[in-house]
Amino acid sequence: MAWIVLIFAGIFEIVWAYSMKVSEGFTKLTPSIITILFMILSFGLLAYAMKTLPLGTAYTIWTGIGAVGSFLVGIFILGEPATAMRMVAAVLIISGLILMKLSSS
């Protein structure tokens, strides 16, 4: 159950990162509210997952989901560049997440 909660915490991190971007420095009300709400949800779920998962594993997986997910949102929704170097970096992050999960089993 903790792993499912952690995955949702990571997904919510992607949501708040994207809404923070579109809030234009918290100058737009709706995206600003979404940012704050999803930050609270994301942190709350992370805290819940950390009750049973090791700190290093939970935090690494949470930030990795957020980083790679935000990277993909940037490319597919915001039109950011998908350069070879950025793609390699994303693959390395995903590789690290897989290794972290395997080491926690």
ROLUMBA-151913 format. One record per residue (C-alpha): residue in three letters; x, y, z negated. Coordinates in pm, 1 decimal, always signed. Layout:
! residues N
resn / u / v / w
ALA / X / Y / Z
...
! end
This chain:
! residues 105
resn / u / v / w
MET / +0.0 / +0.0 / +0.0
ALA / +283.6 / +240.6 / -81.8
TRP / +419.5 / +207.8 / +272.5
ILE / +83.6 / +301.6 / +425.6
VAL / +57.6 / +599.9 / +192.9
LEU / +411.7 / +702.6 / +287.1
ILE / +330.1 / +684.3 / +658.1
PHE / +29.5 / +912.0 / +605.5
ALA / +247.3 / +1149.1 / +401.3
GLY / +486.7 / +1166.1 / +697.4
ILE / +203.7 / +1224.9 / +944.7
PHE / +70.4 / +1504.1 / +725.9
GLU / +419.9 / +1653.0 / +725.1
ILE / +401.7 / +1670.9 / +1104.7
VAL / +64.5 / +1846.9 / +1080.4
TRP / +189.7 / +2109.4 / +838.9
ALA / +507.1 / +2169.4 / +1036.1
TYR / +308.6 / +2225.3 / +1354.8
SER / +49.5 / +2446.1 / +1185.4
MET / +328.7 / +2649.1 / +1025.5
LYS / +474.9 / +2707.9 / +1371.7
VAL / +141.9 / +2823.0 / +1515.5
SER / +70.6 / +3037.7 / +1207.8
GLU / +337.7 / +3275.7 / +1341.9
GLY / +501.2 / +3335.3 / +1006.9
PHE / +176.8 / +3298.3 / +811.3
THR / +18.8 / +3587.5 / +1000.1
LYS / -272.6 / +3374.8 / +1127.3
LEU / -518.7 / +3269.4 / +857.4
THR / -648.9 / +2932.6 / +978.5
PRO / -311.4 / +2775.2 / +1062.9
SER / -172.5 / +2916.0 / +736.4
ILE / -447.8 / +2747.7 / +534.5
ILE / -397.6 / +2420.2 / +725.0
THR / -24.0 / +2440.7 / +651.9
ILE / -75.3 / +2479.8 / +278.4
LEU / -343.3 / +2209.8 / +255.0
PHE / -140.4 / +1955.2 / +447.8
MET / +174.1 / +2040.2 / +250.0
ILE / -13.1 / +1960.5 / -70.2
LEU / -152.4 / +1637.7 / +78.5
SER / +185.3 / +1533.7 / +215.4
PHE / +371.5 / +1599.2 / -109.7
GLY / +97.2 / +1433.2 / -314.2
LEU / +107.4 / +1117.7 / -104.2
LEU / +486.8 / +1115.7 / -113.0
ALA / +475.9 / +1137.8 / -492.5
TYR / +228.0 / +850.5 / -505.5
ALA / +444.2 / +634.8 / -277.7
MET / +747.8 / +709.2 / -494.8
LYS / +579.4 / +538.7 / -788.4
THR / +679.1 / +206.1 / -635.8
LEU / +928.0 / +279.7 / -356.8
PRO / +1290.7 / +377.0 / -422.5
LEU / +1354.2 / +752.4 / -408.3
GLY / +1613.2 / +737.1 / -131.2
THR / +1401.4 / +512.1 / +85.5
ALA / +1074.5 / +701.5 / +38.0
TYR / +1227.1 / +1044.2 / +92.3
THR / +1430.7 / +933.9 / +394.1
ILE / +1133.4 / +768.7 / +562.9
TRP / +908.5 / +1068.7 / +486.8
THR / +1151.9 / +1322.8 / +628.4
GLY / +1232.1 / +1098.9 / +924.4
ILE / +867.0 / +1060.5 / +1021.8
GLY / +826.5 / +1436.0 / +989.5
ALA / +1142.1 / +1513.4 / +1186.1
VAL / +1079.9 / +1277.4 / +1476.0
GLY / +707.8 / +1351.3 / +1482.1
SER / +767.2 / +1725.1 / +1485.5
PHE / +1028.0 / +1677.6 / +1756.5
LEU / +770.4 / +1494.1 / +1970.9
VAL / +501.1 / +1754.8 / +1901.9
GLY / +749.3 / +2021.0 / +2006.6
ILE / +811.7 / +1845.3 / +2336.0
PHE / +459.8 / +1731.8 / +2423.7
ILE / +249.9 / +2014.9 / +2279.7
LEU / +479.1 / +2317.5 / +2259.9
GLY / +677.6 / +2247.4 / +2576.7
GLU / +1018.6 / +2239.7 / +2407.8
PRO / +1307.0 / +2088.4 / +2606.5
ALA / +1365.4 / +1712.2 / +2597.9
THR / +1738.8 / +1716.2 / +2664.5
ALA / +1946.6 / +1400.7 / +2661.4
MET / +2128.6 / +1507.0 / +2344.6
ARG / +1800.0 / +1572.0 / +2160.5
MET / +1665.1 / +1233.2 / +2271.8
VAL / +1978.4 / +1055.5 / +2147.5
ALA / +1947.3 / +1235.4 / +1815.5
ALA / +1584.1 / +1122.6 / +1782.1
VAL / +1681.7 / +761.8 / +1860.2
LEU / +1951.8 / +778.2 / +1593.2
ILE / +1700.2 / +907.4 / +1337.7
ILE / +1458.2 / +627.5 / +1425.1
SER / +1741.2 / +373.7 / +1398.7
GLY / +1823.4 / +505.1 / +1054.0
LEU / +1459.4 / +478.1 / +948.1
ILE / +1442.3 / +117.7 / +1062.5
LEU / +1762.6 / +32.4 / +876.9
MET / +1635.2 / +206.4 / +562.9
LYS / +1309.9 / +8.9 / +576.6
LEU / +1492.6 / -319.4 / +634.7
SER / +1725.9 / -251.8 / +343.6
SER / +1428.9 / -200.4 / +110.5
SER / +1250.5 / -526.8 / +186.7
! end
